[in-house]
Amino acid sequence: MEIEGSVVLVTGANRGIGRALVGEFLARGAARVHAAARNPAALGPVVAEDPSRVVPVEVDLTAPDTIAAAAEAASDVTLLVNNAATHAVGHLLEMDLALVEDVMRTNYLGTLRVLRAFAPVIERNGGGAVVNVISVGAFGGTPALGGYPASKAALHSMTQAVRQDLAPRGISVHGVFPGPVDTDMLAYVLEHEPQFGEVPLATTAEVARATVDGLAADAEDIFPDSFAVGVGELWSRDPKAVERWLTEFG
Ligand SMILES: NC(=O)c1ccc[n+]([C@@H]2O[C@H](COP(=O)([O-])OP(=O)(O)OC[C@H]3O[C@@H](n4cnc5c(N)ncnc54)[C@H](OP(=O)(O)O)[C@@H]3O)[C@@H](O)[C@H]2O)c1
C-alpha cells in the first residue's frame, strides 16, 4: 500500500491511538485524512495539526445514519482505518449483559457497518486497503475484561473472512494487534484491574508508526509494540500457550 498520496479515514480519531495515526499518516504524505469521531467538536486540535489536509467527519459506530453520511461525504477514501472501539471490565458470568452487548455492537457490528459502507468507496477509487485495529486480546479470553476480548476475536475472524472477499476487488485487509498502550482505555482498565499495569505500556506514537510501517510493507498481521511482538511470536508456534498467558492475566 502506497501511503504517500493516499486518502485516509481514521475512526476514533479524536484521541488515543486514532489521533496518533492521523499524525503518522500526515507525516508520511497522505493527501487527505478524514478524521472521524462520534463528536466532531472534539476534533479541533486534530484538524489544527494541518487544516488543509485534515477533514473532520462524524462517525458513531452505533449510529448507522452517521456511517452512511460519512461514506457519501468522504467519497475519495482509499484507505480505511477501523480504530474506534469501546471496552468493558467485569466477568462474563456476572457482569451486566447490556455492557457485553454494547461492546459487541460497537467493536464488531459497528466496525463491520463502517467496512460495508466504505468498501464500495475504496473500490470505486481504484482499490486500496482496510486496517482493522484489533488487540492481542483476540488470542485469549482474559476473564476480567468481560466481552472485550470476545469482540476483538470476532473482529479478527471478520478480518480474515473479508480479506478473501475484498482481494479480488483490489482491497487488501490488515489486522493490527497492539499489546497494552498508554491511552484512556488502558487507564480505565488499570483503575479496575491494576495487574495489567505490570507490563510496560507502549506509546500511541510507537503503535501508529509500526502500524503504518506494517501497512507499507503489506503485512497482513501487524504486531506494533514489544509486548505484541512477544505474543505474536508465541502465537505462531504455540497458540495454546498464548491462551494460557492471556487468560491467567486477570
Ligand atoms: N489502549 C490499549 O491498550 C489497546 C490495546 C489493544 C488494542 N487497542 C485498540 O486500539 C483502538 C484505539 O483504542 P485507544 O486505546 O486509543 O482507546 P481510547 O483512547 O479509549 O479511544 C477510543 C476511541 O474510540 C472512540 N469510540 C468509542 N466508541 C465509539 C463509537 N460508538 N463510535 C465512534 N467512536 C467511538 C472514542 O470516541 P470518544 O472520545 O467519543 O469516546 C475514542 O476516539 C481500539 O480499537 C482499541 O480496542 C487498544
PDBQT file of the ligand as one rigid body, heavy atoms in Angstrom, charges set to zero:
ROOT
HETATM    1  N1  LIG A 301      -5.007   1.021  24.691  1.00  0.00    +0.000 N 
HETATM    2  C1  LIG A 301      -4.733  -0.257  24.594  1.00  0.00    +0.000 C 
HETATM    3  O1  LIG A 301      -4.066  -0.844  25.478  1.00  0.00    +0.000 OA
HETATM    4  C2  LIG A 301      -5.177  -1.064  23.397  1.00  0.00    +0.000 A 
HETATM    5  C3  LIG A 301      -4.643  -2.357  23.231  1.00  0.00    +0.000 A 
HETATM    6  C4  LIG A 301      -5.052  -3.115  22.146  1.00  0.00    +0.000 A 
HETATM    7  C5  LIG A 301      -5.947  -2.588  21.237  1.00  0.00    +0.000 A 
HETATM    8  N2  LIG A 301      -6.445  -1.341  21.423  1.00  0.00    +0.000 N 
HETATM    9  C6  LIG A 301      -7.391  -0.849  20.427  1.00  0.00    +0.000 C 
HETATM   10  O2  LIG A 301      -6.917   0.359  19.877  1.00  0.00    +0.000 OA
HETATM   11  C7  LIG A 301      -8.021   1.137  19.404  1.00  0.00    +0.000 C 
HETATM   12  C8  LIG A 301      -7.931   2.544  19.975  1.00  0.00    +0.000 C 
HETATM   13  O3  LIG A 301      -8.012   2.438  21.395  1.00  0.00    +0.000 OA
HETATM   14  P1  LIG A 301      -7.400   3.535  22.384  1.00  0.00    +0.000 P 
HETATM   15  O4  LIG A 301      -6.603   2.793  23.372  1.00  0.00    +0.000 OA
HETATM   16  O5  LIG A 301      -6.832   4.652  21.607  1.00  0.00    +0.000 OA
HETATM   17  O6  LIG A 301      -8.752   3.962  23.126  1.00  0.00    +0.000 OA
HETATM   18  P2  LIG A 301      -9.330   5.373  23.611  1.00  0.00    +0.000 P 
HETATM   19  O7  LIG A 301      -8.258   6.325  23.933  1.00  0.00    +0.000 OA
HETATM   20  O8  LIG A 301     -10.337   4.989  24.649  1.00  0.00    +0.000 OA
HETATM   21  O9  LIG A 301     -10.092   5.892  22.309  1.00  0.00    +0.000 OA
HETATM   22  C9  LIG A 301     -11.208   5.190  21.823  1.00  0.00    +0.000 C 
HETATM   23  C10 LIG A 301     -11.727   5.935  20.628  1.00  0.00    +0.000 C 
HETATM   24  O10 LIG A 301     -12.863   5.204  20.107  1.00  0.00    +0.000 OA
HETATM   25  C11 LIG A 301     -13.957   6.112  20.049  1.00  0.00    +0.000 C 
HETATM   26  N3  LIG A 301     -15.242   5.446  20.190  1.00  0.00    +0.000 N 
HETATM   27  C12 LIG A 301     -15.696   4.691  21.214  1.00  0.00    +0.000 A 
HETATM   28  N4  LIG A 301     -16.955   4.292  20.966  1.00  0.00    +0.000 NA
HETATM   29  C13 LIG A 301     -17.302   4.819  19.758  1.00  0.00    +0.000 A 
HETATM   30  C14 LIG A 301     -18.451   4.787  18.952  1.00  0.00    +0.000 A 
HETATM   31  N5  LIG A 301     -19.579   4.152  19.332  1.00  0.00    +0.000 N 
HETATM   32  N6  LIG A 301     -18.435   5.429  17.748  1.00  0.00    +0.000 NA
HETATM   33  C15 LIG A 301     -17.324   6.089  17.344  1.00  0.00    +0.000 A 
HETATM   34  N7  LIG A 301     -16.208   6.200  18.067  1.00  0.00    +0.000 NA
HETATM   35  C16 LIG A 301     -16.201   5.550  19.268  1.00  0.00    +0.000 A 
HETATM   36  C17 LIG A 301     -13.723   7.106  21.181  1.00  0.00    +0.000 C 
HETATM   37  O11 LIG A 301     -14.510   8.263  20.973  1.00  0.00    +0.000 OA
HETATM   38  P3  LIG A 301     -14.996   9.220  22.212  1.00  0.00    +0.000 P 
HETATM   39  O12 LIG A 301     -13.828  10.111  22.529  1.00  0.00    +0.000 OA
HETATM   40  O13 LIG A 301     -16.168   9.927  21.670  1.00  0.00    +0.000 OA
HETATM   41  O14 LIG A 301     -15.319   8.304  23.364  1.00  0.00    +0.000 OA
HETATM   42  C18 LIG A 301     -12.235   7.349  21.003  1.00  0.00    +0.000 C 
HETATM   43  O15 LIG A 301     -11.998   8.212  19.921  1.00  0.00    +0.000 OA
HETATM   44  C19 LIG A 301      -9.268   0.366  19.840  1.00  0.00    +0.000 C 
HETATM   45  O16 LIG A 301      -9.714  -0.434  18.785  1.00  0.00    +0.000 OA
HETATM   46  C20 LIG A 301      -8.765  -0.497  20.969  1.00  0.00    +0.000 C 
HETATM   47  O17 LIG A 301      -9.566  -1.632  21.170  1.00  0.00    +0.000 OA
HETATM   48  C21 LIG A 301      -6.084  -0.553  22.477  1.00  0.00    +0.000 A 
ENDROOT
TORSDOF 0
